[in-house]
Amino acid sequence: MDEQAIRRVLVDALEIGGVAAIHEPAIRDPFLAGTADITLERLEMDSLAKMELCIAVEVETGVSLTPDDLLAYATLGQLVQQIGRQAGRG
């Protein structure tokens, strides 16, 4: 799975999880294009959004994450890189 596909998985999951910030084109579009990153703090995810994100990542990429695992990442870009590394192991 390439980086662009992982970015799309994350954005889709955040939209489903009701994360308001990801609906802002100025935030979403550059992230999808790979030209900008988003801090997890900026997303202000509640526990349901975090769980939706983890579920979507596992279903779409095969990489298992828990909401607590997200604490290890400051940005979505860091999460993309980690998912790419783990998904590439298969």
PDB file of N, CA, C and O in Angstrom:
ATOM      1  N   MET A   1       0.845  -1.174   0.000  1.00  0.00           N
ATOM      2  CA  MET A   1       0.000   0.000   0.000  1.00  0.00           C
ATOM      3  C   MET A   1       0.890   1.236   0.000  1.00  0.00           C
ATOM      4  O   MET A   1       1.790   1.364   0.830  1.00  0.00           O
ATOM      5  N   ASP A   2       0.632   2.143  -0.937  1.00  0.00           N
ATOM      6  CA  ASP A   2       1.479   3.330  -1.032  1.00  0.00           C
ATOM      7  C   ASP A   2       1.024   4.437  -0.071  1.00  0.00           C
ATOM      8  O   ASP A   2      -0.058   4.375   0.513  1.00  0.00           O
ATOM      9  N   GLU A   3       1.872   5.431   0.071  1.00  0.00           N
ATOM     10  CA  GLU A   3       1.622   6.518   1.013  1.00  0.00           C
ATOM     11  C   GLU A   3       0.317   7.246   0.706  1.00  0.00           C
ATOM     12  O   GLU A   3      -0.429   7.589   1.624  1.00  0.00           O
ATOM     13  N   GLN A   4       0.036   7.484  -0.559  1.00  0.00           N
ATOM     14  CA  GLN A   4      -1.191   8.182  -0.941  1.00  0.00           C
ATOM     15  C   GLN A   4      -2.420   7.401  -0.487  1.00  0.00           C
ATOM     16  O   GLN A   4      -3.379   7.995   0.007  1.00  0.00           O
ATOM     17  N   ALA A   5      -2.406   6.098  -0.646  1.00  0.00           N
ATOM     18  CA  ALA A   5      -3.534   5.257  -0.232  1.00  0.00           C
ATOM     19  C   ALA A   5      -3.703   5.284   1.287  1.00  0.00           C
ATOM     20  O   ALA A   5      -4.827   5.309   1.787  1.00  0.00           O
ATOM     21  N   ILE A   6      -2.606   5.279   2.009  1.00  0.00           N
ATOM     22  CA  ILE A   6      -2.671   5.345   3.474  1.00  0.00           C
ATOM     23  C   ILE A   6      -3.249   6.686   3.903  1.00  0.00           C
ATOM     24  O   ILE A   6      -4.090   6.741   4.801  1.00  0.00           O
ATOM     25  N   ARG A   7      -2.806   7.760   3.273  1.00  0.00           N
ATOM     26  CA  ARG A   7      -3.355   9.085   3.593  1.00  0.00           C
ATOM     27  C   ARG A   7      -4.868   9.107   3.367  1.00  0.00           C
ATOM     28  O   ARG A   7      -5.604   9.675   4.173  1.00  0.00           O
ATOM     29  N   ARG A   8      -5.329   8.500   2.290  1.00  0.00           N
ATOM     30  CA  ARG A   8      -6.769   8.460   1.989  1.00  0.00           C
ATOM     31  C   ARG A   8      -7.514   7.664   3.056  1.00  0.00           C
ATOM     32  O   ARG A   8      -8.590   8.074   3.491  1.00  0.00           O
ATOM     33  N   VAL A   9      -6.955   6.531   3.485  1.00  0.00           N
ATOM     34  CA  VAL A   9      -7.571   5.722   4.548  1.00  0.00           C
ATOM     35  C   VAL A   9      -7.744   6.563   5.806  1.00  0.00           C
ATOM     36  O   VAL A   9      -8.807   6.551   6.426  1.00  0.00           O
ATOM     37  N   LEU A  10      -6.701   7.290   6.180  1.00  0.00           N
ATOM     38  CA  LEU A  10      -6.761   8.103   7.394  1.00  0.00           C
ATOM     39  C   LEU A  10      -7.814   9.201   7.281  1.00  0.00           C
ATOM     40  O   LEU A  10      -8.598   9.405   8.207  1.00  0.00           O
ATOM     41  N   VAL A  11      -7.836   9.900   6.163  1.00  0.00           N
ATOM     42  CA  VAL A  11      -8.813  10.976   5.978  1.00  0.00           C
ATOM     43  C   VAL A  11     -10.235  10.422   5.996  1.00  0.00           C
ATOM     44  O   VAL A  11     -11.117  10.989   6.642  1.00  0.00           O
ATOM     45  N   ASP A  12     -10.456   9.333   5.300  1.00  0.00           N
ATOM     46  CA  ASP A  12     -11.790   8.728   5.284  1.00  0.00           C
ATOM     47  C   ASP A  12     -12.224   8.336   6.695  1.00  0.00           C
ATOM     48  O   ASP A  12     -13.368   8.570   7.083  1.00  0.00           O
ATOM     49  N   ALA A  13     -11.320   7.744   7.456  1.00  0.00           N
ATOM     50  CA  ALA A  13     -11.638   7.323   8.819  1.00  0.00           C
ATOM     51  C   ALA A  13     -11.945   8.527   9.707  1.00  0.00           C
ATOM     52  O   ALA A  13     -12.862   8.482  10.526  1.00  0.00           O
ATOM     53  N   LEU A  14     -11.183   9.589   9.543  1.00  0.00           N
ATOM     54  CA  LEU A  14     -11.429  10.793  10.345  1.00  0.00           C
ATOM     55  C   LEU A  14     -12.762  11.433   9.989  1.00  0.00           C
ATOM     56  O   LEU A  14     -13.460  11.949  10.861  1.00  0.00           O
ATOM     57  N   GLU A  15     -13.112  11.401   8.721  1.00  0.00           N
ATOM     58  CA  GLU A  15     -14.411  11.933   8.310  1.00  0.00           C
ATOM     59  C   GLU A  15     -15.534  11.107   8.930  1.00  0.00           C
ATOM     60  O   GLU A  15     -16.494  11.665   9.461  1.00  0.00           O
ATOM     61  N   ILE A  16     -15.418   9.783   8.866  1.00  0.00           N
ATOM     62  CA  ILE A  16     -16.428   8.896   9.461  1.00  0.00           C
ATOM     63  C   ILE A  16     -16.508   9.114  10.971  1.00  0.00           C
ATOM     64  O   ILE A  16     -17.592   9.065  11.552  1.00  0.00           O
ATOM     65  N   GLY A  17     -15.364   9.353  11.600  1.00  0.00           N
ATOM     66  CA  GLY A  17     -15.304   9.580  13.037  1.00  0.00           C
ATOM     67  C   GLY A  17     -15.789  10.949  13.470  1.00  0.00           C
ATOM     68  O   GLY A  17     -15.804  11.256  14.662  1.00  0.00           O
ATOM     69  N   GLY A  18     -16.185  11.774  12.512  1.00  0.00           N
ATOM     70  CA  GLY A  18     -16.739  13.083  12.845  1.00  0.00           C
ATOM     71  C   GLY A  18     -15.723  14.119  13.285  1.00  0.00           C
ATOM     72  O   GLY A  18     -16.053  15.028  14.047  1.00  0.00           O
ATOM     73  N   VAL A  19     -14.493  13.993  12.813  1.00  0.00           N
ATOM     74  CA  VAL A  19     -13.452  14.960  13.167  1.00  0.00           C
ATOM     75  C   VAL A  19     -13.620  16.199  12.283  1.00  0.00           C
ATOM     76  O   VAL A  19     -13.332  16.161  11.087  1.00  0.00           O
ATOM     77  N   ALA A  20     -14.082  17.275  12.875  1.00  0.00           N
ATOM     78  CA  ALA A  20     -14.451  18.475  12.119  1.00  0.00           C
ATOM     79  C   ALA A  20     -13.291  19.052  11.312  1.00  0.00           C
ATOM     80  O   ALA A  20     -13.488  19.462  10.168  1.00  0.00           O
ATOM     81  N   ALA A  21     -12.104  19.093  11.873  1.00  0.00           N
ATOM     82  CA  ALA A  21     -10.966  19.735  11.211  1.00  0.00           C
ATOM     83  C   ALA A  21     -10.633  19.102   9.868  1.00  0.00           C
ATOM     84  O   ALA A  21     -10.152  19.787   8.966  1.00  0.00           O
ATOM     85  N   ILE A  22     -10.882  17.805   9.723  1.00  0.00           N
ATOM     86  CA  ILE A  22     -10.502  17.121   8.483  1.00  0.00           C
ATOM     87  C   ILE A  22     -11.419  17.515   7.331  1.00  0.00           C
ATOM     88  O   ILE A  22     -11.093  17.260   6.171  1.00  0.00           O
ATOM     89  N   HIS A  23     -12.534  18.119   7.624  1.00  0.00           N
ATOM     90  CA  HIS A  23     -13.457  18.577   6.575  1.00  0.00           C
ATOM     91  C   HIS A  23     -13.021  19.913   5.975  1.00  0.00           C
ATOM     92  O   HIS A  23     -13.554  20.329   4.946  1.00  0.00           O
ATOM     93  N   GLU A  24     -12.064  20.587   6.601  1.00  0.00           N
ATOM     94  CA  GLU A  24     -11.577  21.873   6.107  1.00  0.00           C
ATOM     95  C   GLU A  24     -10.625  21.616   4.931  1.00  0.00           C
ATOM     96  O   GLU A  24      -9.573  21.005   5.115  1.00  0.00           O
ATOM     97  N   PRO A  25     -10.985  22.077   3.721  1.00  0.00           N
ATOM     98  CA  PRO A  25     -10.131  21.830   2.551  1.00  0.00           C
ATOM     99  C   PRO A  25      -8.688  22.306   2.735  1.00  0.00           C
ATOM    100  O   PRO A  25      -7.764  21.684   2.210  1.00  0.00           O
ATOM    101  N   ALA A  26      -8.486  23.388   3.466  1.00  0.00           N
ATOM    102  CA  ALA A  26      -7.130  23.906   3.674  1.00  0.00           C
ATOM    103  C   ALA A  26      -6.281  22.962   4.514  1.00  0.00           C
ATOM    104  O   ALA A  26      -5.053  23.044   4.488  1.00  0.00           O
ATOM    105  N   ILE A  27      -6.909  22.089   5.240  1.00  0.00           N
ATOM    106  CA  ILE A  27      -6.192  21.103   6.045  1.00  0.00           C
ATOM    107  C   ILE A  27      -6.139  19.764   5.311  1.00  0.00           C
ATOM    108  O   ILE A  27      -5.071  19.168   5.176  1.00  0.00           O
ATOM    109  N   ARG A  28      -7.288  19.297   4.842  1.00  0.00           N
ATOM    110  CA  ARG A  28      -7.406  17.980   4.211  1.00  0.00           C
ATOM    111  C   ARG A  28      -6.631  17.877   2.896  1.00  0.00           C
ATOM    112  O   ARG A  28      -5.855  16.940   2.707  1.00  0.00           O
ATOM    113  N   ASP A  29      -6.838  18.832   1.991  1.00  0.00           N
ATOM    114  CA  ASP A  29      -6.281  18.717   0.645  1.00  0.00           C
ATOM    115  C   ASP A  29      -4.755  18.666   0.610  1.00  0.00           C
ATOM    116  O   ASP A  29      -4.197  17.813  -0.079  1.00  0.00           O
ATOM    117  N   PRO A  30      -4.055  19.557   1.335  1.00  0.00           N
ATOM    118  CA  PRO A  30      -2.587  19.448   1.334  1.00  0.00           C
ATOM    119  C   PRO A  30      -2.087  18.154   1.978  1.00  0.00           C
ATOM    120  O   PRO A  30      -1.067  17.604   1.561  1.00  0.00           O
ATOM    121  N   PHE A  31      -2.802  17.672   2.990  1.00  0.00           N
ATOM    122  CA  PHE A  31      -2.402  16.393   3.597  1.00  0.00           C
ATOM    123  C   PHE A  31      -2.540  15.275   2.582  1.00  0.00           C
ATOM    124  O   PHE A  31      -1.630  14.460   2.429  1.00  0.00           O
ATOM    125  N   LEU A  32      -3.669  15.227   1.887  1.00  0.00           N
ATOM    126  CA  LEU A  32      -3.874  14.186   0.872  1.00  0.00           C
ATOM    127  C   LEU A  32      -2.834  14.271  -0.247  1.00  0.00           C
ATOM    128  O   LEU A  32      -2.401  13.249  -0.778  1.00  0.00           O
ATOM    129  N   ALA A  33      -2.442  15.487  -0.597  1.00  0.00           N
ATOM    130  CA  ALA A  33      -1.450  15.682  -1.651  1.00  0.00           C
ATOM    131  C   ALA A  33      -0.028  15.362  -1.178  1.00  0.00           C
ATOM    132  O   ALA A  33       0.886  15.240  -1.994  1.00  0.00           O
ATOM    133  N   GLY A  34       0.155  15.226   0.129  1.00  0.00           N
ATOM    134  CA  GLY A  34       1.479  14.940   0.676  1.00  0.00           C
ATOM    135  C   GLY A  34       2.349  16.167   0.817  1.00  0.00           C
ATOM    136  O   GLY A  34       3.565  16.055   0.973  1.00  0.00           O
ATOM    137  N   THR A  35       1.734  17.345   0.764  1.00  0.00           N
ATOM    138  CA  THR A  35       2.504  18.585   0.851  1.00  0.00           C
ATOM    139  C   THR A  35       2.422  19.242   2.224  1.00  0.00           C
ATOM    140  O   THR A  35       3.091  20.246   2.471  1.00  0.00           O
ATOM    141  N   ALA A  36       1.609  18.686   3.116  1.00  0.00           N
ATOM    142  CA  ALA A  36       1.484  19.235   4.470  1.00  0.00           C
ATOM    143  C   ALA A  36       1.144  18.103   5.432  1.00  0.00           C
ATOM    144  O   ALA A  36       0.675  17.038   5.031  1.00  0.00           O
ATOM    145  N   ASP A  37       1.390  18.358   6.683  1.00  0.00           N
ATOM    146  CA  ASP A  37       1.098  17.396   7.727  1.00  0.00           C
ATOM    147  C   ASP A  37       0.079  18.009   8.681  1.00  0.00           C
ATOM    148  O   ASP A  37      -0.172  19.214   8.643  1.00  0.00           O
ATOM    149  N   ILE A  38      -0.493  17.191   9.520  1.00  0.00           N
ATOM    150  CA  ILE A  38      -1.490  17.641  10.490  1.00  0.00           C
ATOM    151  C   ILE A  38      -1.117  17.064  11.844  1.00  0.00           C
ATOM    152  O   ILE A  38      -0.880  15.862  11.967  1.00  0.00           O
ATOM    153  N   THR A  39      -1.064  17.913  12.859  1.00  0.00           N
ATOM    154  CA  THR A  39      -0.812  17.374  14.195  1.00  0.00           C
ATOM    155  C   THR A  39      -2.074  16.701  14.702  1.00  0.00           C
ATOM    156  O   THR A  39      -3.188  17.144  14.422  1.00  0.00           O
ATOM    157  N   LEU A  40      -1.886  15.634  15.446  1.00  0.00           N
ATOM    158  CA  LEU A  40      -3.030  14.951  16.029  1.00  0.00           C
ATOM    159  C   LEU A  40      -3.738  15.863  17.024  1.00  0.00           C
ATOM    160  O   LEU A  40      -4.957  15.795  17.182  1.00  0.00           O
ATOM    161  N   GLU A  41      -2.979  16.700  17.682  1.00  0.00           N
ATOM    162  CA  GLU A  41      -3.574  17.656  18.612  1.00  0.00           C
ATOM    163  C   GLU A  41      -4.554  18.583  17.897  1.00  0.00           C
ATOM    164  O   GLU A  41      -5.623  18.889  18.426  1.00  0.00           O
ATOM    165  N   ARG A  42      -4.194  19.024  16.709  1.00  0.00           N
ATOM    166  CA  ARG A  42      -5.046  19.927  15.922  1.00  0.00           C
ATOM    167  C   ARG A  42      -6.378  19.276  15.572  1.00  0.00           C
ATOM    168  O   ARG A  42      -7.383  19.969  15.414  1.00  0.00           O
ATOM    169  N   LEU A  43      -6.395  17.961  15.449  1.00  0.00           N
ATOM    170  CA  LEU A  43      -7.611  17.258  15.069  1.00  0.00           C
ATOM    171  C   LEU A  43      -8.630  17.152  16.207  1.00  0.00           C
ATOM    172  O   LEU A  43      -9.819  16.956  15.958  1.00  0.00           O
ATOM    173  N   GLU A  44      -8.170  17.279  17.444  1.00  0.00           N
ATOM    174  CA  GLU A  44      -9.049  17.246  18.611  1.00  0.00           C
ATOM    175  C   GLU A  44     -10.004  16.039  18.563  1.00  0.00           C
ATOM    176  O   GLU A  44     -11.221  16.190  18.662  1.00  0.00           O
ATOM    177  N   MET A  45      -9.422  14.848  18.407  1.00  0.00           N
ATOM    178  CA  MET A  45     -10.223  13.634  18.312  1.00  0.00           C
ATOM    179  C   MET A  45     -10.754  13.198  19.672  1.00  0.00           C
ATOM    180  O   MET A  45     -10.031  13.203  20.669  1.00  0.00           O
ATOM    181  N   ASP A  46     -12.018  12.823  19.693  1.00  0.00           N
ATOM    182  CA  ASP A  46     -12.566  12.213  20.896  1.00  0.00           C
ATOM    183  C   ASP A  46     -12.290  10.710  20.853  1.00  0.00           C
ATOM    184  O   ASP A  46     -11.711  10.207  19.890  1.00  0.00           O
ATOM    185  N   SER A  47     -12.703  10.004  21.887  1.00  0.00           N
ATOM    186  CA  SER A  47     -12.382   8.573  21.967  1.00  0.00           C
ATOM    187  C   SER A  47     -13.033   7.776  20.837  1.00  0.00           C
ATOM    188  O   SER A  47     -12.438   6.817  20.346  1.00  0.00           O
ATOM    189  N   LEU A  48     -14.221   8.147  20.424  1.00  0.00           N
ATOM    190  CA  LEU A  48     -14.883   7.437  19.326  1.00  0.00           C
ATOM    191  C   LEU A  48     -14.126   7.637  18.016  1.00  0.00           C
ATOM    192  O   LEU A  48     -13.954   6.688  17.252  1.00  0.00           O
ATOM    193  N   ALA A  49     -13.677   8.848  17.751  1.00  0.00           N
ATOM    194  CA  ALA A  49     -12.921   9.131  16.530  1.00  0.00           C
ATOM    195  C   ALA A  49     -11.606   8.352  16.522  1.00  0.00           C
ATOM    196  O   ALA A  49     -11.194   7.841  15.480  1.00  0.00           O
ATOM    197  N   LYS A  50     -10.960   8.261  17.656  1.00  0.00           N
ATOM    198  CA  LYS A  50      -9.718   7.491  17.738  1.00  0.00           C
ATOM    199  C   LYS A  50      -9.971   6.017  17.452  1.00  0.00           C
ATOM    200  O   LYS A  50      -9.196   5.367  16.751  1.00  0.00           O
ATOM    201  N   MET A  51     -11.060   5.500  18.001  1.00  0.00           N
ATOM    202  CA  MET A  51     -11.387   4.097  17.765  1.00  0.00           C
ATOM    203  C   MET A  51     -11.738   3.863  16.298  1.00  0.00           C
ATOM    204  O   MET A  51     -11.311   2.864  15.719  1.00  0.00           O
ATOM    205  N   GLU A  52     -12.509   4.764  15.686  1.00  0.00           N
ATOM    206  CA  GLU A  52     -12.843   4.660  14.262  1.00  0.00           C
ATOM    207  C   GLU A  52     -11.579   4.646  13.410  1.00  0.00           C
ATOM    208  O   GLU A  52     -11.467   3.874  12.458  1.00  0.00           O
ATOM    209  N   LEU A  53     -10.637   5.505  13.762  1.00  0.00           N
ATOM    210  CA  LEU A  53      -9.376   5.575  13.029  1.00  0.00           C
ATOM    211  C   LEU A  53      -8.624   4.247  13.131  1.00  0.00           C
ATOM    212  O   LEU A  53      -8.145   3.718  12.128  1.00  0.00           O
ATOM    213  N   CYS A  54      -8.528   3.721  14.333  1.00  0.00           N
ATOM    214  CA  CYS A  54      -7.804   2.456  14.534  1.00  0.00           C
ATOM    215  C   CYS A  54      -8.466   1.306  13.787  1.00  0.00           C
ATOM    216  O   CYS A  54      -7.782   0.483  13.179  1.00  0.00           O
ATOM    217  N   ILE A  55      -9.776   1.248  13.829  1.00  0.00           N
ATOM    218  CA  ILE A  55     -10.499   0.188  13.133  1.00  0.00           C
ATOM    219  C   ILE A  55     -10.279   0.289  11.628  1.00  0.00           C
ATOM    220  O   ILE A  55     -10.002  -0.712  10.967  1.00  0.00           O
ATOM    221  N   ALA A  56     -10.403   1.488  11.095  1.00  0.00           N
ATOM    222  CA  ALA A  56     -10.225   1.682   9.654  1.00  0.00           C
ATOM    223  C   ALA A  56      -8.812   1.316   9.219  1.00  0.00           C
ATOM    224  O   ALA A  56      -8.627   0.697   8.172  1.00  0.00           O
ATOM    225  N   VAL A  57      -7.827   1.688  10.004  1.00  0.00           N
ATOM    226  CA  VAL A  57      -6.439   1.345   9.664  1.00  0.00           C
ATOM    227  C   VAL A  57      -6.277  -0.169   9.614  1.00  0.00           C
ATOM    228  O   VAL A  57      -5.655  -0.695   8.691  1.00  0.00           O
ATOM    229  N   GLU A  58      -6.825  -0.866  10.590  1.00  0.00           N
ATOM    230  CA  GLU A  58      -6.676  -2.322  10.601  1.00  0.00           C
ATOM    231  C   GLU A  58      -7.419  -2.971   9.439  1.00  0.00           C
ATOM    232  O   GLU A  58      -6.882  -3.859   8.777  1.00  0.00           O
ATOM    233  N   VAL A  59      -8.648  -2.537   9.189  1.00  0.00           N
ATOM    234  CA  VAL A  59      -9.443  -3.129   8.109  1.00  0.00           C
ATOM    235  C   VAL A  59      -8.809  -2.867   6.745  1.00  0.00           C
ATOM    236  O   VAL A  59      -8.737  -3.767   5.908  1.00  0.00           O
ATOM    237  N   GLU A  60      -8.356  -1.651   6.526  1.00  0.00           N
ATOM    238  CA  GLU A  60      -7.863  -1.252   5.210  1.00  0.00           C
ATOM    239  C   GLU A  60      -6.398  -1.598   4.950  1.00  0.00           C
ATOM    240  O   GLU A  60      -5.999  -1.784   3.801  1.00  0.00           O
ATOM    241  N   THR A  61      -5.595  -1.686   6.018  1.00  0.00           N
ATOM    242  CA  THR A  61      -4.160  -1.899   5.815  1.00  0.00           C
ATOM    243  C   THR A  61      -3.632  -3.173   6.457  1.00  0.00           C
ATOM    244  O   THR A  61      -2.552  -3.646   6.106  1.00  0.00           O
ATOM    245  N   GLY A  62      -4.393  -3.733   7.402  1.00  0.00           N
ATOM    246  CA  GLY A  62      -3.919  -4.905   8.127  1.00  0.00           C
ATOM    247  C   GLY A  62      -3.025  -4.575   9.304  1.00  0.00           C
ATOM    248  O   GLY A  62      -2.538  -5.477   9.987  1.00  0.00           O
ATOM    249  N   VAL A  63      -2.802  -3.285   9.551  1.00  0.00           N
ATOM    250  CA  VAL A  63      -1.954  -2.844  10.662  1.00  0.00           C
ATOM    251  C   VAL A  63      -2.835  -2.592  11.877  1.00  0.00           C
ATOM    252  O   VAL A  63      -3.765  -1.788  11.827  1.00  0.00           O
ATOM    253  N   SER A  64      -2.537  -3.280  12.957  1.00  0.00           N
ATOM    254  CA  SER A  64      -3.328  -3.167  14.178  1.00  0.00           C
ATOM    255  C   SER A  64      -2.813  -2.030  15.054  1.00  0.00           C
ATOM    256  O   SER A  64      -1.625  -1.963  15.372  1.00  0.00           O
ATOM    257  N   LEU A  65      -3.723  -1.137  15.439  1.00  0.00           N
ATOM    258  CA  LEU A  65      -3.415  -0.025  16.336  1.00  0.00           C
ATOM    259  C   LEU A  65      -4.491   0.056  17.404  1.00  0.00           C
ATOM    260  O   LEU A  65      -5.640  -0.318  17.170  1.00  0.00           O
ATOM    261  N   THR A  66      -4.115   0.545  18.572  1.00  0.00           N
ATOM    262  CA  THR A  66      -5.092   0.865  19.599  1.00  0.00           C
ATOM    263  C   THR A  66      -5.100   2.382  19.771  1.00  0.00           C
ATOM    264  O   THR A  66      -4.150   3.054  19.370  1.00  0.00           O
ATOM    265  N   PRO A  67      -6.156   2.921  20.358  1.00  0.00           N
ATOM    266  CA  PRO A  67      -6.150   4.367  20.624  1.00  0.00           C
ATOM    267  C   PRO A  67      -4.932   4.803  21.433  1.00  0.00           C
ATOM    268  O   PRO A  67      -4.411   5.897  21.213  1.00  0.00           O
ATOM    269  N   ASP A  68      -4.471   3.974  22.360  1.00  0.00           N
ATOM    270  CA  ASP A  68      -3.279   4.321  23.140  1.00  0.00           C
ATOM    271  C   ASP A  68      -2.031   4.385  22.267  1.00  0.00           C
ATOM    272  O   ASP A  68      -1.125   5.171  22.542  1.00  0.00           O
ATOM    273  N   ASP A  69      -1.974   3.564  21.213  1.00  0.00           N
ATOM    274  CA  ASP A  69      -0.828   3.597  20.297  1.00  0.00           C
ATOM    275  C   ASP A  69      -0.700   4.952  19.616  1.00  0.00           C
ATOM    276  O   ASP A  69       0.404   5.373  19.269  1.00  0.00           O
ATOM    277  N   LEU A  70      -1.821   5.634  19.425  1.00  0.00           N
ATOM    278  CA  LEU A  70      -1.794   6.936  18.746  1.00  0.00           C
ATOM    279  C   LEU A  70      -1.000   7.978  19.528  1.00  0.00           C
ATOM    280  O   LEU A  70      -0.534   8.964  18.957  1.00  0.00           O
ATOM    281  N   LEU A  71      -0.847   7.760  20.828  1.00  0.00           N
ATOM    282  CA  LEU A  71      -0.089   8.703  21.664  1.00  0.00           C
ATOM    283  C   LEU A  71       1.377   8.797  21.246  1.00  0.00           C
ATOM    284  O   LEU A  71       2.056   9.770  21.574  1.00  0.00           O
ATOM    285  N   ALA A  72       1.858   7.802  20.533  1.00  0.00           N
ATOM    286  CA  ALA A  72       3.263   7.774  20.110  1.00  0.00           C
ATOM    287  C   ALA A  72       3.528   8.680  18.908  1.00  0.00           C
ATOM    288  O   ALA A  72       4.682   8.872  18.524  1.00  0.00           O
ATOM    289  N   TYR A  73       2.487   9.231  18.318  1.00  0.00           N
ATOM    290  CA  TYR A  73       2.634  10.014  17.092  1.00  0.00           C
ATOM    291  C   TYR A  73       2.158  11.448  17.302  1.00  0.00           C
ATOM    292  O   TYR A  73       1.069  11.683  17.826  1.00  0.00           O
ATOM    293  N   ALA A  74       2.982  12.393  16.891  1.00  0.00           N
ATOM    294  CA  ALA A  74       2.607  13.798  16.996  1.00  0.00           C
ATOM    295  C   ALA A  74       1.789  14.239  15.788  1.00  0.00           C
ATOM    296  O   ALA A  74       0.972  15.155  15.883  1.00  0.00           O
ATOM    297  N   THR A  75       2.014  13.580  14.645  1.00  0.00           N
ATOM    298  CA  THR A  75       1.345  14.007  13.415  1.00  0.00           C
ATOM    299  C   THR A  75       0.785  12.814  12.645  1.00  0.00           C
ATOM    300  O   THR A  75       1.189  11.669  12.849  1.00  0.00           O
ATOM    301  N   LEU A  76      -0.158  13.119  11.753  1.00  0.00           N
ATOM    302  CA  LEU A  76      -0.674  12.078  10.868  1.00  0.00           C
ATOM    303  C   LEU A  76       0.411  11.572   9.934  1.00  0.00           C
ATOM    304  O   LEU A  76       0.419  10.394   9.576  1.00  0.00           O
ATOM    305  N   GLY A  77       1.325  12.444   9.537  1.00  0.00           N
ATOM    306  CA  GLY A  77       2.422  12.031   8.663  1.00  0.00           C
ATOM    307  C   GLY A  77       3.285  10.960   9.307  1.00  0.00           C
ATOM    308  O   GLY A  77       3.706  10.018   8.635  1.00  0.00           O
ATOM    309  N   GLN A  78       3.552  11.092  10.596  1.00  0.00           N
ATOM    310  CA  GLN A  78       4.308  10.070  11.309  1.00  0.00           C
ATOM    311  C   GLN A  78       3.542   8.750  11.325  1.00  0.00           C
ATOM    312  O   GLN A  78       4.127   7.676  11.189  1.00  0.00           O
ATOM    313  N   LEU A  79       2.235   8.847  11.492  1.00  0.00           N
ATOM    314  CA  LEU A  79       1.396   7.649  11.480  1.00  0.00           C
ATOM    315  C   LEU A  79       1.401   6.996  10.097  1.00  0.00           C
ATOM    316  O   LEU A  79       1.458   5.771   9.988  1.00  0.00           O
ATOM    317  N   VAL A  80       1.343   7.806   9.048  1.00  0.00           N
ATOM    318  CA  VAL A  80       1.418   7.284   7.672  1.00  0.00           C
ATOM    319  C   VAL A  80       2.703   6.493   7.484  1.00  0.00           C
ATOM    320  O   VAL A  80       2.680   5.388   6.941  1.00  0.00           O
ATOM    321  N   GLN A  81       3.820   7.048   7.927  1.00  0.00           N
ATOM    322  CA  GLN A  81       5.116   6.382   7.769  1.00  0.00           C
ATOM    323  C   GLN A  81       5.152   5.052   8.520  1.00  0.00           C
ATOM    324  O   GLN A  81       5.640   4.051   7.996  1.00  0.00           O
ATOM    325  N   GLN A  82       4.637   5.047   9.737  1.00  0.00           N
ATOM    326  CA  GLN A  82       4.636   3.812  10.535  1.00  0.00           C
ATOM    327  C   GLN A  82       3.732   2.754   9.906  1.00  0.00           C
ATOM    328  O   GLN A  82       4.107   1.584   9.833  1.00  0.00           O
ATOM    329  N   ILE A  83       2.568   3.148   9.459  1.00  0.00           N
ATOM    330  CA  ILE A  83       1.657   2.197   8.800  1.00  0.00           C
ATOM    331  C   ILE A  83       2.314   1.644   7.550  1.00  0.00           C
ATOM    332  O   ILE A  83       2.234   0.445   7.283  1.00  0.00           O
ATOM    333  N   GLY A  84       2.964   2.511   6.780  1.00  0.00           N
ATOM    334  CA  GLY A  84       3.658   2.067   5.576  1.00  0.00           C
ATOM    335  C   GLY A  84       4.720   1.049   5.878  1.00  0.00           C
ATOM    336  O   GLY A  84       4.851   0.060   5.157  1.00  0.00           O
ATOM    337  N   ARG A  85       5.491   1.267   6.937  1.00  0.00           N
ATOM    338  CA  ARG A  85       6.539   0.309   7.340  1.00  0.00           C
ATOM    339  C   ARG A  85       5.926  -1.017   7.753  1.00  0.00           C
ATOM    340  O   ARG A  85       6.399  -2.077   7.342  1.00  0.00           O
ATOM    341  N   GLN A  86       4.882  -0.967   8.560  1.00  0.00           N
ATOM    342  CA  GLN A  86       4.269  -2.199   9.056  1.00  0.00           C
ATOM    343  C   GLN A  86       3.505  -2.935   7.964  1.00  0.00           C
ATOM    344  O   GLN A  86       3.557  -4.163   7.896  1.00  0.00           O
ATOM    345  N   ALA A  87       2.805  -2.210   7.120  1.00  0.00           N
ATOM    346  CA  ALA A  87       2.037  -2.833   6.039  1.00  0.00           C
ATOM    347  C   ALA A  87       2.979  -3.462   5.017  1.00  0.00           C
ATOM    348  O   ALA A  87       2.632  -4.451   4.372  1.00  0.00           O
ATOM    349  N   GLY A  88       4.163  -2.889   4.872  1.00  0.00           N
ATOM    350  CA  GLY A  88       5.139  -3.398   3.918  1.00  0.00           C
ATOM    351  C   GLY A  88       5.811  -4.692   4.346  1.00  0.00           C
ATOM    352  O   GLY A  88       6.448  -5.371   3.540  1.00  0.00           O
ATOM    353  N   ARG A  89       5.665  -5.024   5.612  1.00  0.00           N
ATOM    354  CA  ARG A  89       6.307  -6.248   6.131  1.00  0.00           C
ATOM    355  C   ARG A  89       5.652  -7.506   5.628  1.00  0.00           C
ATOM    356  O   ARG A  89       6.298  -8.543   5.485  1.00  0.00           O
ATOM    357  N   GLY A  90       4.308  -7.409   5.347  1.00  0.00           N
ATOM    358  CA  GLY A  90       3.523  -8.571   4.975  1.00  0.00           C
ATOM    359  C   GLY A  90       4.137  -9.357   3.908  1.00  0.00           C
ATOM    360  O   GLY A  90       3.579 -10.372   3.491  1.00  0.00           O
TER     361      GLY A  90
END
